[in-house]
Amino acid sequence: MKSFANVNARDLKDAALRLKEPNAIAIGGGSDLLGMVKDHLVQPDVLVNLKTIHGLDQISAKSSEVNIGGLVTLDTLSHDPMIRSNYRVLAEAAESVATPQIRNVGTLAGNVCQRPWCWYYRNNFPCFKNGGTKCFSVAGENQFHAIFGGGPSFIVHPSDTAPALVALDARFRIAGPSRERTIPAAEFFALPKVNAAKENVLAKDEILASVHLPRAGKNTRSTYHKVMDREAWTHAVVSVAAVLEMDGQVCKRARIVLGGVAPIPWRLDKVEAMLEGQRITPELAAKAGEGAVAGANPLAKNGYKVPLTKAVVRRTLEGLAQV
Amino acid sequence: MTTLNSVGHPSPRIDALKRVSGAATYTGDIRLPGMLYARVLRSPHAHARIRRIDVSKARALDGVKAILTRENCDVVWGSGDTRNKRYLFNNPVRFAGDAVAAVAAVDRHTAEEATRLIEVEYETLPFVLDPEDALKDGAPEIQPGGNLSPNNQGQRQPEVLRRGSIEEGLRAADHVFEDHYTSSHINNAQLEPRVSIAQWEGGRLTVYASTQGISNCHTEIARDLELDAKNVRVVCQFMGGGFGNKNQCHDFDLMAAMLAKQTGAPVKLEFTRKEDYVAVHGRWPTKQYYKVGVRNNGTLTAIQLRGYSGMGPYRKGTGGIAGIEIYQCPHVERTVHPVLTNMAVSANLRGPDYPQGVFGLESLMDDIAYSLKIDPVEFRLKNMTRKFNDQTPYTSIGLEDCIRRGAEAFEWKKRWHAIPGVGDRPAKRGAGMAMGSFFSSLGRSSAVIDVDSRGMYHVHVGVTDIGTAAKTTMALIAAETLGVPLEKIDVIWGDTDRCPYSVGESGSRTTTHTGYAVVEAAKELKRQIAEKGMPRDNDVLTATANTNPTVPGMARYSFVAHFAEVEVDTDLGHVRLVKYVAAHDSGRVVNPLTATSQVKGGATMGIGMALHEGLLYDRASGVPLNAGYYGARVMTHRDAPEIEVLWVETEDAYGPYGAKTLGEPTIIPSVAAVANAIYNAIGKRVKDLPITRDKILGVLA
């Protein structure tokens, strides 16, 4: 790997200022970034170490919301009793990531900002993500690529926690050198047609500092269902993050977000509307499954994701309704 | 079978504590004073001529000590290709990953940076990945003379096995079944990455290798570097697995030696996991076309196979497609084409010719049994081999017992459905089985045993122990023959300066070859002790044995039957192993503890080959996409089912205490057993390995 310097950030502002330097990259847990440096996917001169920033590894509950620092590890998140009981979808998503070793060092912000695992990108093909002007998956091996929202790049967003956070209506606090901004999770992610080189709206000198969850509704049920090609250490082929606020048997409010099928966490707002105000019967769950894949646009080798998505959405809703 | 004192008793590895406590020094752990580190630059192209290499910028980098390219190194790696000359650095480069240059520098980082500063001008050439395409007119020529690699007689003809007349056999059939199957390039995926350390002391070279055979490694390094054998020493004290891709000497051993020679310092050359996947070798991918004739009563009349094996651009392995030998059948014709392609090189991986061939054949035999409404277990009992190639008697055969006892332990009748695919969606269960055999060779090896006045027996054997517990096996055999407790045995291994010749730990031969030599050396030592008494004071008694036993007029084989139950989630295309029984005839089992582990490992590897693994290429560029543990989706602990191991211990009059071979048979029928179980569950047959989710959902759609 190329030689680089490490600088320990004092605070968020210091980190953001240092990120302004040419070829500076922020590092949290580093479980993916260091591998990317070794594979020459990124060649930083400076790594800005965020782990030295005080307080970013805390989960704190306030009256109106829960704040999760960007440096909270996936392991901590998955075991936190409050998260587990109030935001089960997030605990389950965090728990489904990779391996125990990676969850011990990998952070929430790192997971949300993780670069794609498209094999063309990871093998240094000159694709959009590597500064090129082509998506090699289109005419190539696209069995794990996007069926929604693709073009010109067809990567799928690799994060498990991202669909959960979008489903929870989280807000992301973004720190820059001169100001902070807080935006809805859904607005953090960007489709390739907006910017094919990146997956989100973070500027080069910005940091995803923390995540804020609204107070969980009393009768809210949530879950994360991840379909994997082996039992551990792999990304979602298809996943669904589902959050249902119930009033007795009736669904008052629904958030259904897919992972593994689109370049961003893929929110199914039409399906949500289909569910709200209804009893979740097996028939409705099946209808929701059908609705989930409306507009799917599979490539040559990923058509199986359509029936798979249908089934996962249906079964996840059936499961949640039975709780 | 008579009970013995040491052999046959479950015994922990004699080096277990060292291995699990981190005290064991693996090759990668070795650091020598002044040692340099080396890295290899590899071709990004599937096929290209190198027009120009400019190493000046790399050379100028501070800390770079030596750079090898084809221009200053014309060493031929003898075992890298059995047909053509394969240099350490070839021009043209013939696969994405072919070595272009090697750099030694003061640290790893500098060596790697230097490889990136080497400027190479490539003229890309047309390439071909598929073995059948490679035989078509106009296909790019990968080596002079054509892409069909010559057979063992040096003729450009496929490898052919013939018995009876295939036409007659097909005419005699009431039904003829025809189908085709494919299998993928699979990496050996051994835990220990690849590393070699070379050190010269005057004109004498020591290579600390990670090898499955110090003796062949030694011989071949001497041959390829044109050194006198006495000037080469190979050491491998602890070895972290190879499954066939650490046989012999490797190009990186030779590169390390050449870099060490140029720099006058010890050199450690290491591969990344990705390099390990693309640049060494894996199991050959195959395409198999079968035609099988059968009578109404289920008796086989003819088996025909036309097969193609993709060998990569260098012929390192046989390319064989085995399996037919497990069936009794009067008319057989097997035509296999080992074909050069621009994929990664293919050669030995645990049962090199077998699991892919058994997958194809046992899939078709399963279909035949269903269509004749015969229970697959009965079909195999009816048609299984009785004599090798229907001709030569076996020294012992426990195949029928493997099938019967395995089926019973598995509760076959309960788990298997006569009508495949019955059962309610979405979670459908099904059962499948398959069988196999593997040559249990006897042959040349050596052992030296000495005893001192303290009553310690020092057993010198040239084994490295690739994970099979070979050191412990040798100790158990020595203890048994000498009639002393295991604690009195000290094994000296893994160093050509201290150990006699041992057969390479490939072909599942160590127990049968070297174990036999240990028996003979121990007998000789006992004879000396009986004659002279135990040594006193500083005396020692030494016995040697150089053995090369043969089996007159008989075939010696191990046998196996595996049974798998799967649950297929038909909504998600997900396969879960529910139950697995492995029944093995390996003659007498020397160490049931480690033998059971081997079976579990082999079966797990086979399940991974059935469900997950396969090196996938970008067709446009010829570049592999999923090299490495993550991309290959190698089995994790959570994927591995409980595997029940059942021993059918036949009495075999040959080999050490009647032990037959084990390591490789463990994977042979596992792929097919899983594939057949999936068919029984869903009623649809997937004929291309691996049987991934997309294919399952595809056949169910």
Chai-1 contact restraints between the chains, C-beta under 6 A:
chainA,res_idxA,chainB,res_idxB,connection_type,confidence,min_distance_angstrom,max_distance_angstrom,comment,restraint_id
A,W119,B,L625,contact,1.0,0.0,6.0,A-B,restraint_1
A,W119,B,N626,contact,1.0,0.0,6.0,A-B,restraint_2
A,N123,B,L625,contact,1.0,0.0,6.0,A-B,restraint_3
A,G140,B,D618,contact,1.0,0.0,6.0,A-B,restraint_4
A,E141,B,L616,contact,1.0,0.0,6.0,A-B,restraint_5
A,E141,B,L625,contact,1.0,0.0,6.0,A-B,restraint_6
A,Q143,B,D694,contact,1.0,0.0,6.0,A-B,restraint_7
A,V227,B,L572,contact,1.0,0.0,6.0,A-B,restraint_8
A,D229,B,R633,contact,1.0,0.0,6.0,A-B,restraint_9
A,R230,B,R633,contact,1.0,0.0,6.0,A-B,restraint_10
A,R230,B,T636,contact,1.0,0.0,6.0,A-B,restraint_11
A,R230,B,D639,contact,1.0,0.0,6.0,A-B,restraint_12
A,E231,B,R638,contact,1.0,0.0,6.0,A-B,restraint_13
A,E231,B,D639,contact,1.0,0.0,6.0,A-B,restraint_14
A,A232,B,T636,contact,1.0,0.0,6.0,A-B,restraint_15
A,A232,B,R638,contact,1.0,0.0,6.0,A-B,restraint_16
A,Y304,B,D694,contact,1.0,0.0,6.0,A-B,restraint_17
A,Y304,B,L697,contact,1.0,0.0,6.0,A-B,restraint_18
A,P307,B,L697,contact,1.0,0.0,6.0,A-B,restraint_19
A,A311,B,D571,contact,1.0,0.0,6.0,A-B,restraint_20
